[in-house]
Amino acid sequence: MRLLLFILILSLGGCSGQSDSPDPGKAPGVPENWSQEGFLRADQPRKFLFPEDHGPHQGYRTEWWYITGNLETPDARQFGYQITLFRIALTPQAADSSASLWRASHVWMAHLALTDVAAQTHYQRERFSREALGLAGATADPLRIWVEEWDLYRDRLRSSWQLSAGSDRFTLQLELKPLREPVLQGENGLSQKGDAAGNASYYYSITRLATSGTLTLDGESLKLQGLSWLDREWSTSALSDDQTGWDWFSLQLDDATDLMFYRLRQITGGSSPQSAGSVVLADGSLLNLNSEDVILTARRWWNSGDGIRYPVAWELFVKPLQRQFVIEALVDDQEMNLSVRYWEGAVKVTEAGVQTGLGYLEMTGY
């Protein structure tokens, strides 16, 4: 679940206004000069093919590759990390670079963050680039996605993902080996986000990847291992005009259960009926969740210091499982205060007072 395209489009378009009479061919909230005409839409189920669908999908407005993980050193020092590579189309067709090598049909934005739990510190960085002169891009064969030197690719021989990204303070070099097959979210991969036809995305997840590698932090090299989560979406849509944000949870439990749920919040304060999720059980079977299957209650809030408050502790009750989870931030201040502002960070999961897993939480619109 990565609906950041809504705010992202506004940010890149330099406009925050909405049309009084939205064009039915254009997502609500998109600047008036950004027509959706000619772009493909996620309006019906499709057949997914892997590894092909790990690669780019020409013709959709927005696409992203999103990875989160909880890792630790041999002496149990904990770290969380996230990286998202956003691909935003300027035109539905590929650009003709014959007139200029700078001409591109896509621009790219990437977010990278690291949470040092012991130090209660959160590092965050972002990058922008255009899909020209090799500065950024995505290829299907070989599968590679990059924004400058932030690089994600899939090793076909080992069926693993390789990640290399960093900043002036830290660098991650990780290998991620899928422990499960891709999970198609929603209706066989069609994830409906609103009532209107085409207000949806194609969405799949790899909910559990064994992860190992090296973190270099302020010159110190640390060996890491743990679990990661990969999300993939592409779409030409956005939030409906009666929705204001979302709360997204990905939880990896010690009993090999993986749970994802997102609550789309309405302007009125309620939850959208399109809120949804899934559970992958220990035996690999899939249970889809709808908005009525989950009860979410905020337990504790953190204040960013300039008036924005985020709920950093939650109760999440899953009716079909009859399980009550308490989810709490490992570090309260994991706000991504970049060109797009939201909270994204590592969390722990407890049941009946006993820790039973780790995960990630994303919150927008607060």
C-alpha positions, 0 to 999 in steps of 0.5 A, spaced: 500 500 500 503 506 497 498 511 495 503 517 496 502 518 489 496 523 491 501 528 495 506 526 490 503 529 484 500 535 488 508 536 490 511 535 483 505 539 480 506 545 484 498 545 485 494 544 491 487 546 489 482 541 487 477 542 481 469 544 483 467 539 478 472 533 477 474 531 470 471 523 470 478 522 467 482 525 472 484 523 479 481 528 484 486 532 487 491 532 481 493 539 478 488 541 472 494 542 467 495 534 469 490 531 464 490 523 465 487 522 458 491 517 454 494 513 461 492 506 462 488 505 468 487 499 473 480 498 472 479 490 472 483 484 474 489 482 470 494 476 469 500 477 473 507 474 470 513 473 474 518 475 474 516 480 468 511 484 473 517 486 478 519 490 472 516 497 469 509 498 466 509 503 461 503 507 460 501 508 467 501 515 471 505 512 477 509 506 479 513 504 485 518 499 488 517 499 496 521 495 501 521 496 509 525 491 514 527 490 521 534 487 521 539 486 527 547 485 528 550 479 531 549 482 538 542 484 537 542 491 536 536 493 532 535 497 525 529 499 521 530 501 514 525 503 508 527 505 501 521 507 496 523 508 488 517 512 485 516 513 477 512 518 475 510 519 468 509 525 464 506 522 458 503 516 457 508 514 451 515 513 451 519 520 450 523 521 443 530 522 445 532 524 438 531 531 439 535 532 446 538 526 450 535 530 456 528 529 454 524 524 458 517 521 459 518 520 467 521 523 473 523 519 479 523 520 486 526 516 492 526 516 499 531 512 504 531 512 511 534 508 517 532 507 524 537 506 529 533 503 535 538 503 541 540 510 539 533 512 538 535 516 532 532 516 525 535 518 518 532 520 512 534 522 505 530 523 498 533 524 491 529 527 485 532 525 478 529 525 471 529 518 466 535 521 461 542 520 460 542 514 465 540 518 471 534 514 473 530 508 470 527 501 470 529 495 466 525 489 466 531 484 463 535 485 467 531 487 472 534 493 475 531 500 478 535 506 480 535 513 482 542 515 481 547 510 485 541 508 489 540 501 486 535 495 486 536 489 482 534 482 482 539 477 481 536 471 476 541 466 478 540 466 485 532 469 485 534 474 490 534 482 490 540 486 491 539 493 494 545 498 495 543 505 497 546 510 502 547 518 504 553 522 507 551 518 514 550 511 512 550 506 507 546 499 506 548 493 502 543 488 502 541 481 499 534 479 500 531 472 498 524 471 498 521 466 502 514 466 499 511 467 493 508 474 491 501 475 494 496 479 490 492 484 494 485 486 493 481 482 488 487 478 484 491 484 484 486 489 483 486 493 489 480 498 489 481 505 493 475 508 491 468 507 488 469 510 482 471 505 476 479 505 475 480 508 482 484 503 484 491 500 483 495 493 481 498 491 487 502 485 490 507 484 496 512 479 497 511 479 505 517 475 507 524 476 505 530 473 508 535 479 509 543 480 510 548 485 508 552 490 511 550 497 514 556 502 514 554 508 519 558 514 521 564 509 518 563 503 522 561 497 519 556 492 521 553 486 519 546 485 519 540 480 518 533 479 519 526 480 514 524 485 509 517 486 506 517 488 498 510 492 496 509 493 488 504 498 486 502 501 479 496 506 478 493 512 474 489 514 480 489 517 487 485 518 493 477 520 492 476 527 494 472 524 501 479 521 503 484 524 507 490 519 508 491 512 510 494 508 516 498 502 513 501 496 517 505 490 515 507 485 520 511 479 520 510 475 526 514 470 530 509 464 528 510 465 520 504 469 520 504 476 515 499 481 516 498 487 512 492 492 513 491 499 510 485 504 513 483 509 508 481 515 513 475 519 510 475 527 511 469 526 516 473 521 521 471 515 519 474 509 515 473 508 508 469 501 506 475 500 501 480 499 507 483 492 506 488 487 507 491 480 507 494 475 512 499 470 510 498 464 515 504 460 517 502 454 512 502 459 506 494 460 505 491 467 504 486 470 508 483 477 505 481 482 510 475 487 508 474 493 512 469 490 517 474 484 519 479 489 523 478 494 529 483 499 529 484 503 535 489 509 537 493 508 544 498 513 544 500 519 540 507 523 538 507 530 537 512 532 532 513 539 535 510 543 530 503 541 531 502 535 527 500 529 532 501 521 529 498 515 533 505 511 534 501 506 538 495 502 536 491 496 538 489 492 532 484 486 532 483 481 527 476 478 527 477 472 523 483 470 527 480 472 533 487 475 535 489 482 538 495 486 537 498 491 540 503 495 535 508 500 538 513 505 534 520 502 536 522 510 536 517 515 536 520 520 531 520 516 525 517 522 521 519 523 514 519 530 513 521 531 506 518 534 500 512 529 502 511 529 509 508 523 513 510 518 518 514 511 516 517 507 521 519 500 525 514 497 530 514 492 535 508 487 535 505 484 542 500 480 544 498 479 551 504 483 553 509 478 550 512 481 543 510 476 538 513 480 531 516 486 528 513 490 522 512 497 519 507 503 519 506 508 515 501 514 516 499 520 512 494 526 512 495 528 519 
